[in-house]
Structure formats: structure tokens, C-alpha cells
Amino acid sequence: MDKRGGVGIIVLVLIVIVVLGIGGYFVFFGEKCAEDELFNPYRDVCVGKNVLCNLGGDCTLLEGQSALFPGESFAFRLVLAKEESEGDSATISINGATVDLSNYAESSFAFGNYIIFFESADGDADKIMGASFEVTKI
């Protein structure tokens, strides 16, 4: 083997090591977020698990995020969201109780002095899903 062939093999090995190192970083560390955060695959960023929402306005959550309302003693967490042809659905958790909302055109749920209107689910089923809500106070 001549010098050029040996140098070519060394360069090729170095390129493979660099590519595997960079790819491995993104596979193992790219989606790592702090304990109080979730990875948003649609924007490639870490986002907080708690989202501040306003009463009477749209509130969009990713699965695993909680909706908090400033000045209110009310919060809920989006457990699961599904976007399906027969109607979107979502599962939320309020104070440990699980509530299933389906057929979003008709879904609303009263809890204490609040009404939760499930508006829609969205996302890529291969990734984390999300859902939109509107909460009003009675």
C-alpha cells in the first residue's frame, strides 16, 4: 500500500469518527432537557412543563405540560392528545382525576368554578402531540 492509500484510509476513519460523534451527541444529548422542561420536537427547543394561560384565551399545551392560570387556584395537565378523522380527543388530569374529552366540537368539562373547552388536538403522531383549550370562570 502506498502513502496516499494509507493517508486516505486515515482520513476516512477520522471522518467516520467525527460523523458518529456528532450524530451520537444529537441522539443521546440533543433531546435532553432540564427536569422541569420538555423537548419540543417541532421547534427543537426545551420548553417549560408549566405554561401560563389567561382565562378566556387560547391555551396550547404539549403532552406533559400543565396549564397554570395567574391569580387562580386552578391548573390541569395534558396527558394525551389524539388527532383522528372521526374527531380529536384529549385526556387531561385535574387534581389527580383523569378526564377524557372527545369530539372537540362538543367537549367542555366543568370543574369547580371553571369550564374547560377542548378546542383541538394537533401534531405528528410519531412525535409528541399537543392540544388547545380555552378556560372560562363561571
N, C-alpha and C positions, 0 to 999 in steps of 0.2 A: 504494500500500500504506500503511495507517495504522500508527500507532505500535505498537498491540497486535499486529498481524501480524508486524512486524519483531522485536519482543521475543520473540514465540512461536517464531519461527524460530531466533533466537539461543539460546534456552533448549533447544530441541530439539537443535541442533547440540552444545551443551555436554553434554547428557545422553548423546548418542551417543558423544562423545569419552571421557567418563568410563566408560561401559559397555565400550567397546572396550579402553580402557586396563586396566581391572581384569581383563577376560577374557583379554587378551593376557598379563598377568602370570602368570595361572594356567596358560595354555597353554605359555608359554616358560620360566617360572621355578618354577612350582608343584611340578614333579616333579624339580627339580634337587637332588641330594644331594651330599654330600662324596664324594671319590673312594673312600673306604673304606666307603661306605654304599650301600644300595639303597632305592628308593622302594617302600613297601608300600601298594598302592592300596586295600587293604581297610580300612586304618586311617588313610590319608592322612598317613603319617609316614615319615621316613627311618629305616632300621634298619641296624645294622651288618652287614657282609658275613660276619663271623665270629660264630658262635653257640656259646656254651659249653654242652656237654651232659654229662650224667652217664652212666657206664656202667650198663646195666641199666634205664635210664629212657627215656621217650619223648623224641624229639628232632625237632622240626618245623622244616623249612627252607623258605625260598622259593627259587625258581630263582636260581642265582648265589651263594647263601650257602654257607659252609663250616661243617662241624661240627668243633669242637675239643673235646678231652677233657682237662681239667686233670690233670696228672701223667702223661699218656700221650703216646707219640710217634706217635699215630695221628690222622689227620684225613681228611675227604673233602668234596667239593663236589658239590652237587646241580646237575647240568647241565640236566636236563629232567624234567618230571613230566607225566603224562597220566592223566586220569580218563576211562575209557571203559566202556561197558556190558559188554564182554567181559572186563574186568579192568584194574585200574590198572597203570601201569608207570612206571618212573623210570630215568634214566641218571645215574650218579654218576662222578666222576673221583677216583681214588686214586693219588697219586704219578705223575700223567700218564697212567695207564691208565684207559680208559673201560670201565665195566661197565654192562650193561643188565639191569635187574631187571623182570620182568613177572609177571603173575598173583600178586599180592602175598600171597595165602593160602599160597603155597608158596615164596616167594622169600626165600632167605637166601644170603649170599655170605661165604665165609671169606677173610680177608686177614691173613696172618701169624698172630698170636695173637688175632685178633678175628673175630667173626661179626656181620655186619650183617643185621638182619631188616627188610625193607621192609614197612611196615605199610599205608600207604595214600597216595594222591595226592588232592589237593583243590584247588579254586579255580575261577575262571571262566576258560574257555579264551581269552576276549578280553583277559584281564589276565594278570599273572604267576601261575604256578601254584606249588604247594608240595607237600611230601611229608613223611610221618612215618616215623621209623626208630627202631629200638632196637639198640644195640650192646652186645655182651657180650664179655668176655675169656675165652679158653679157659683 
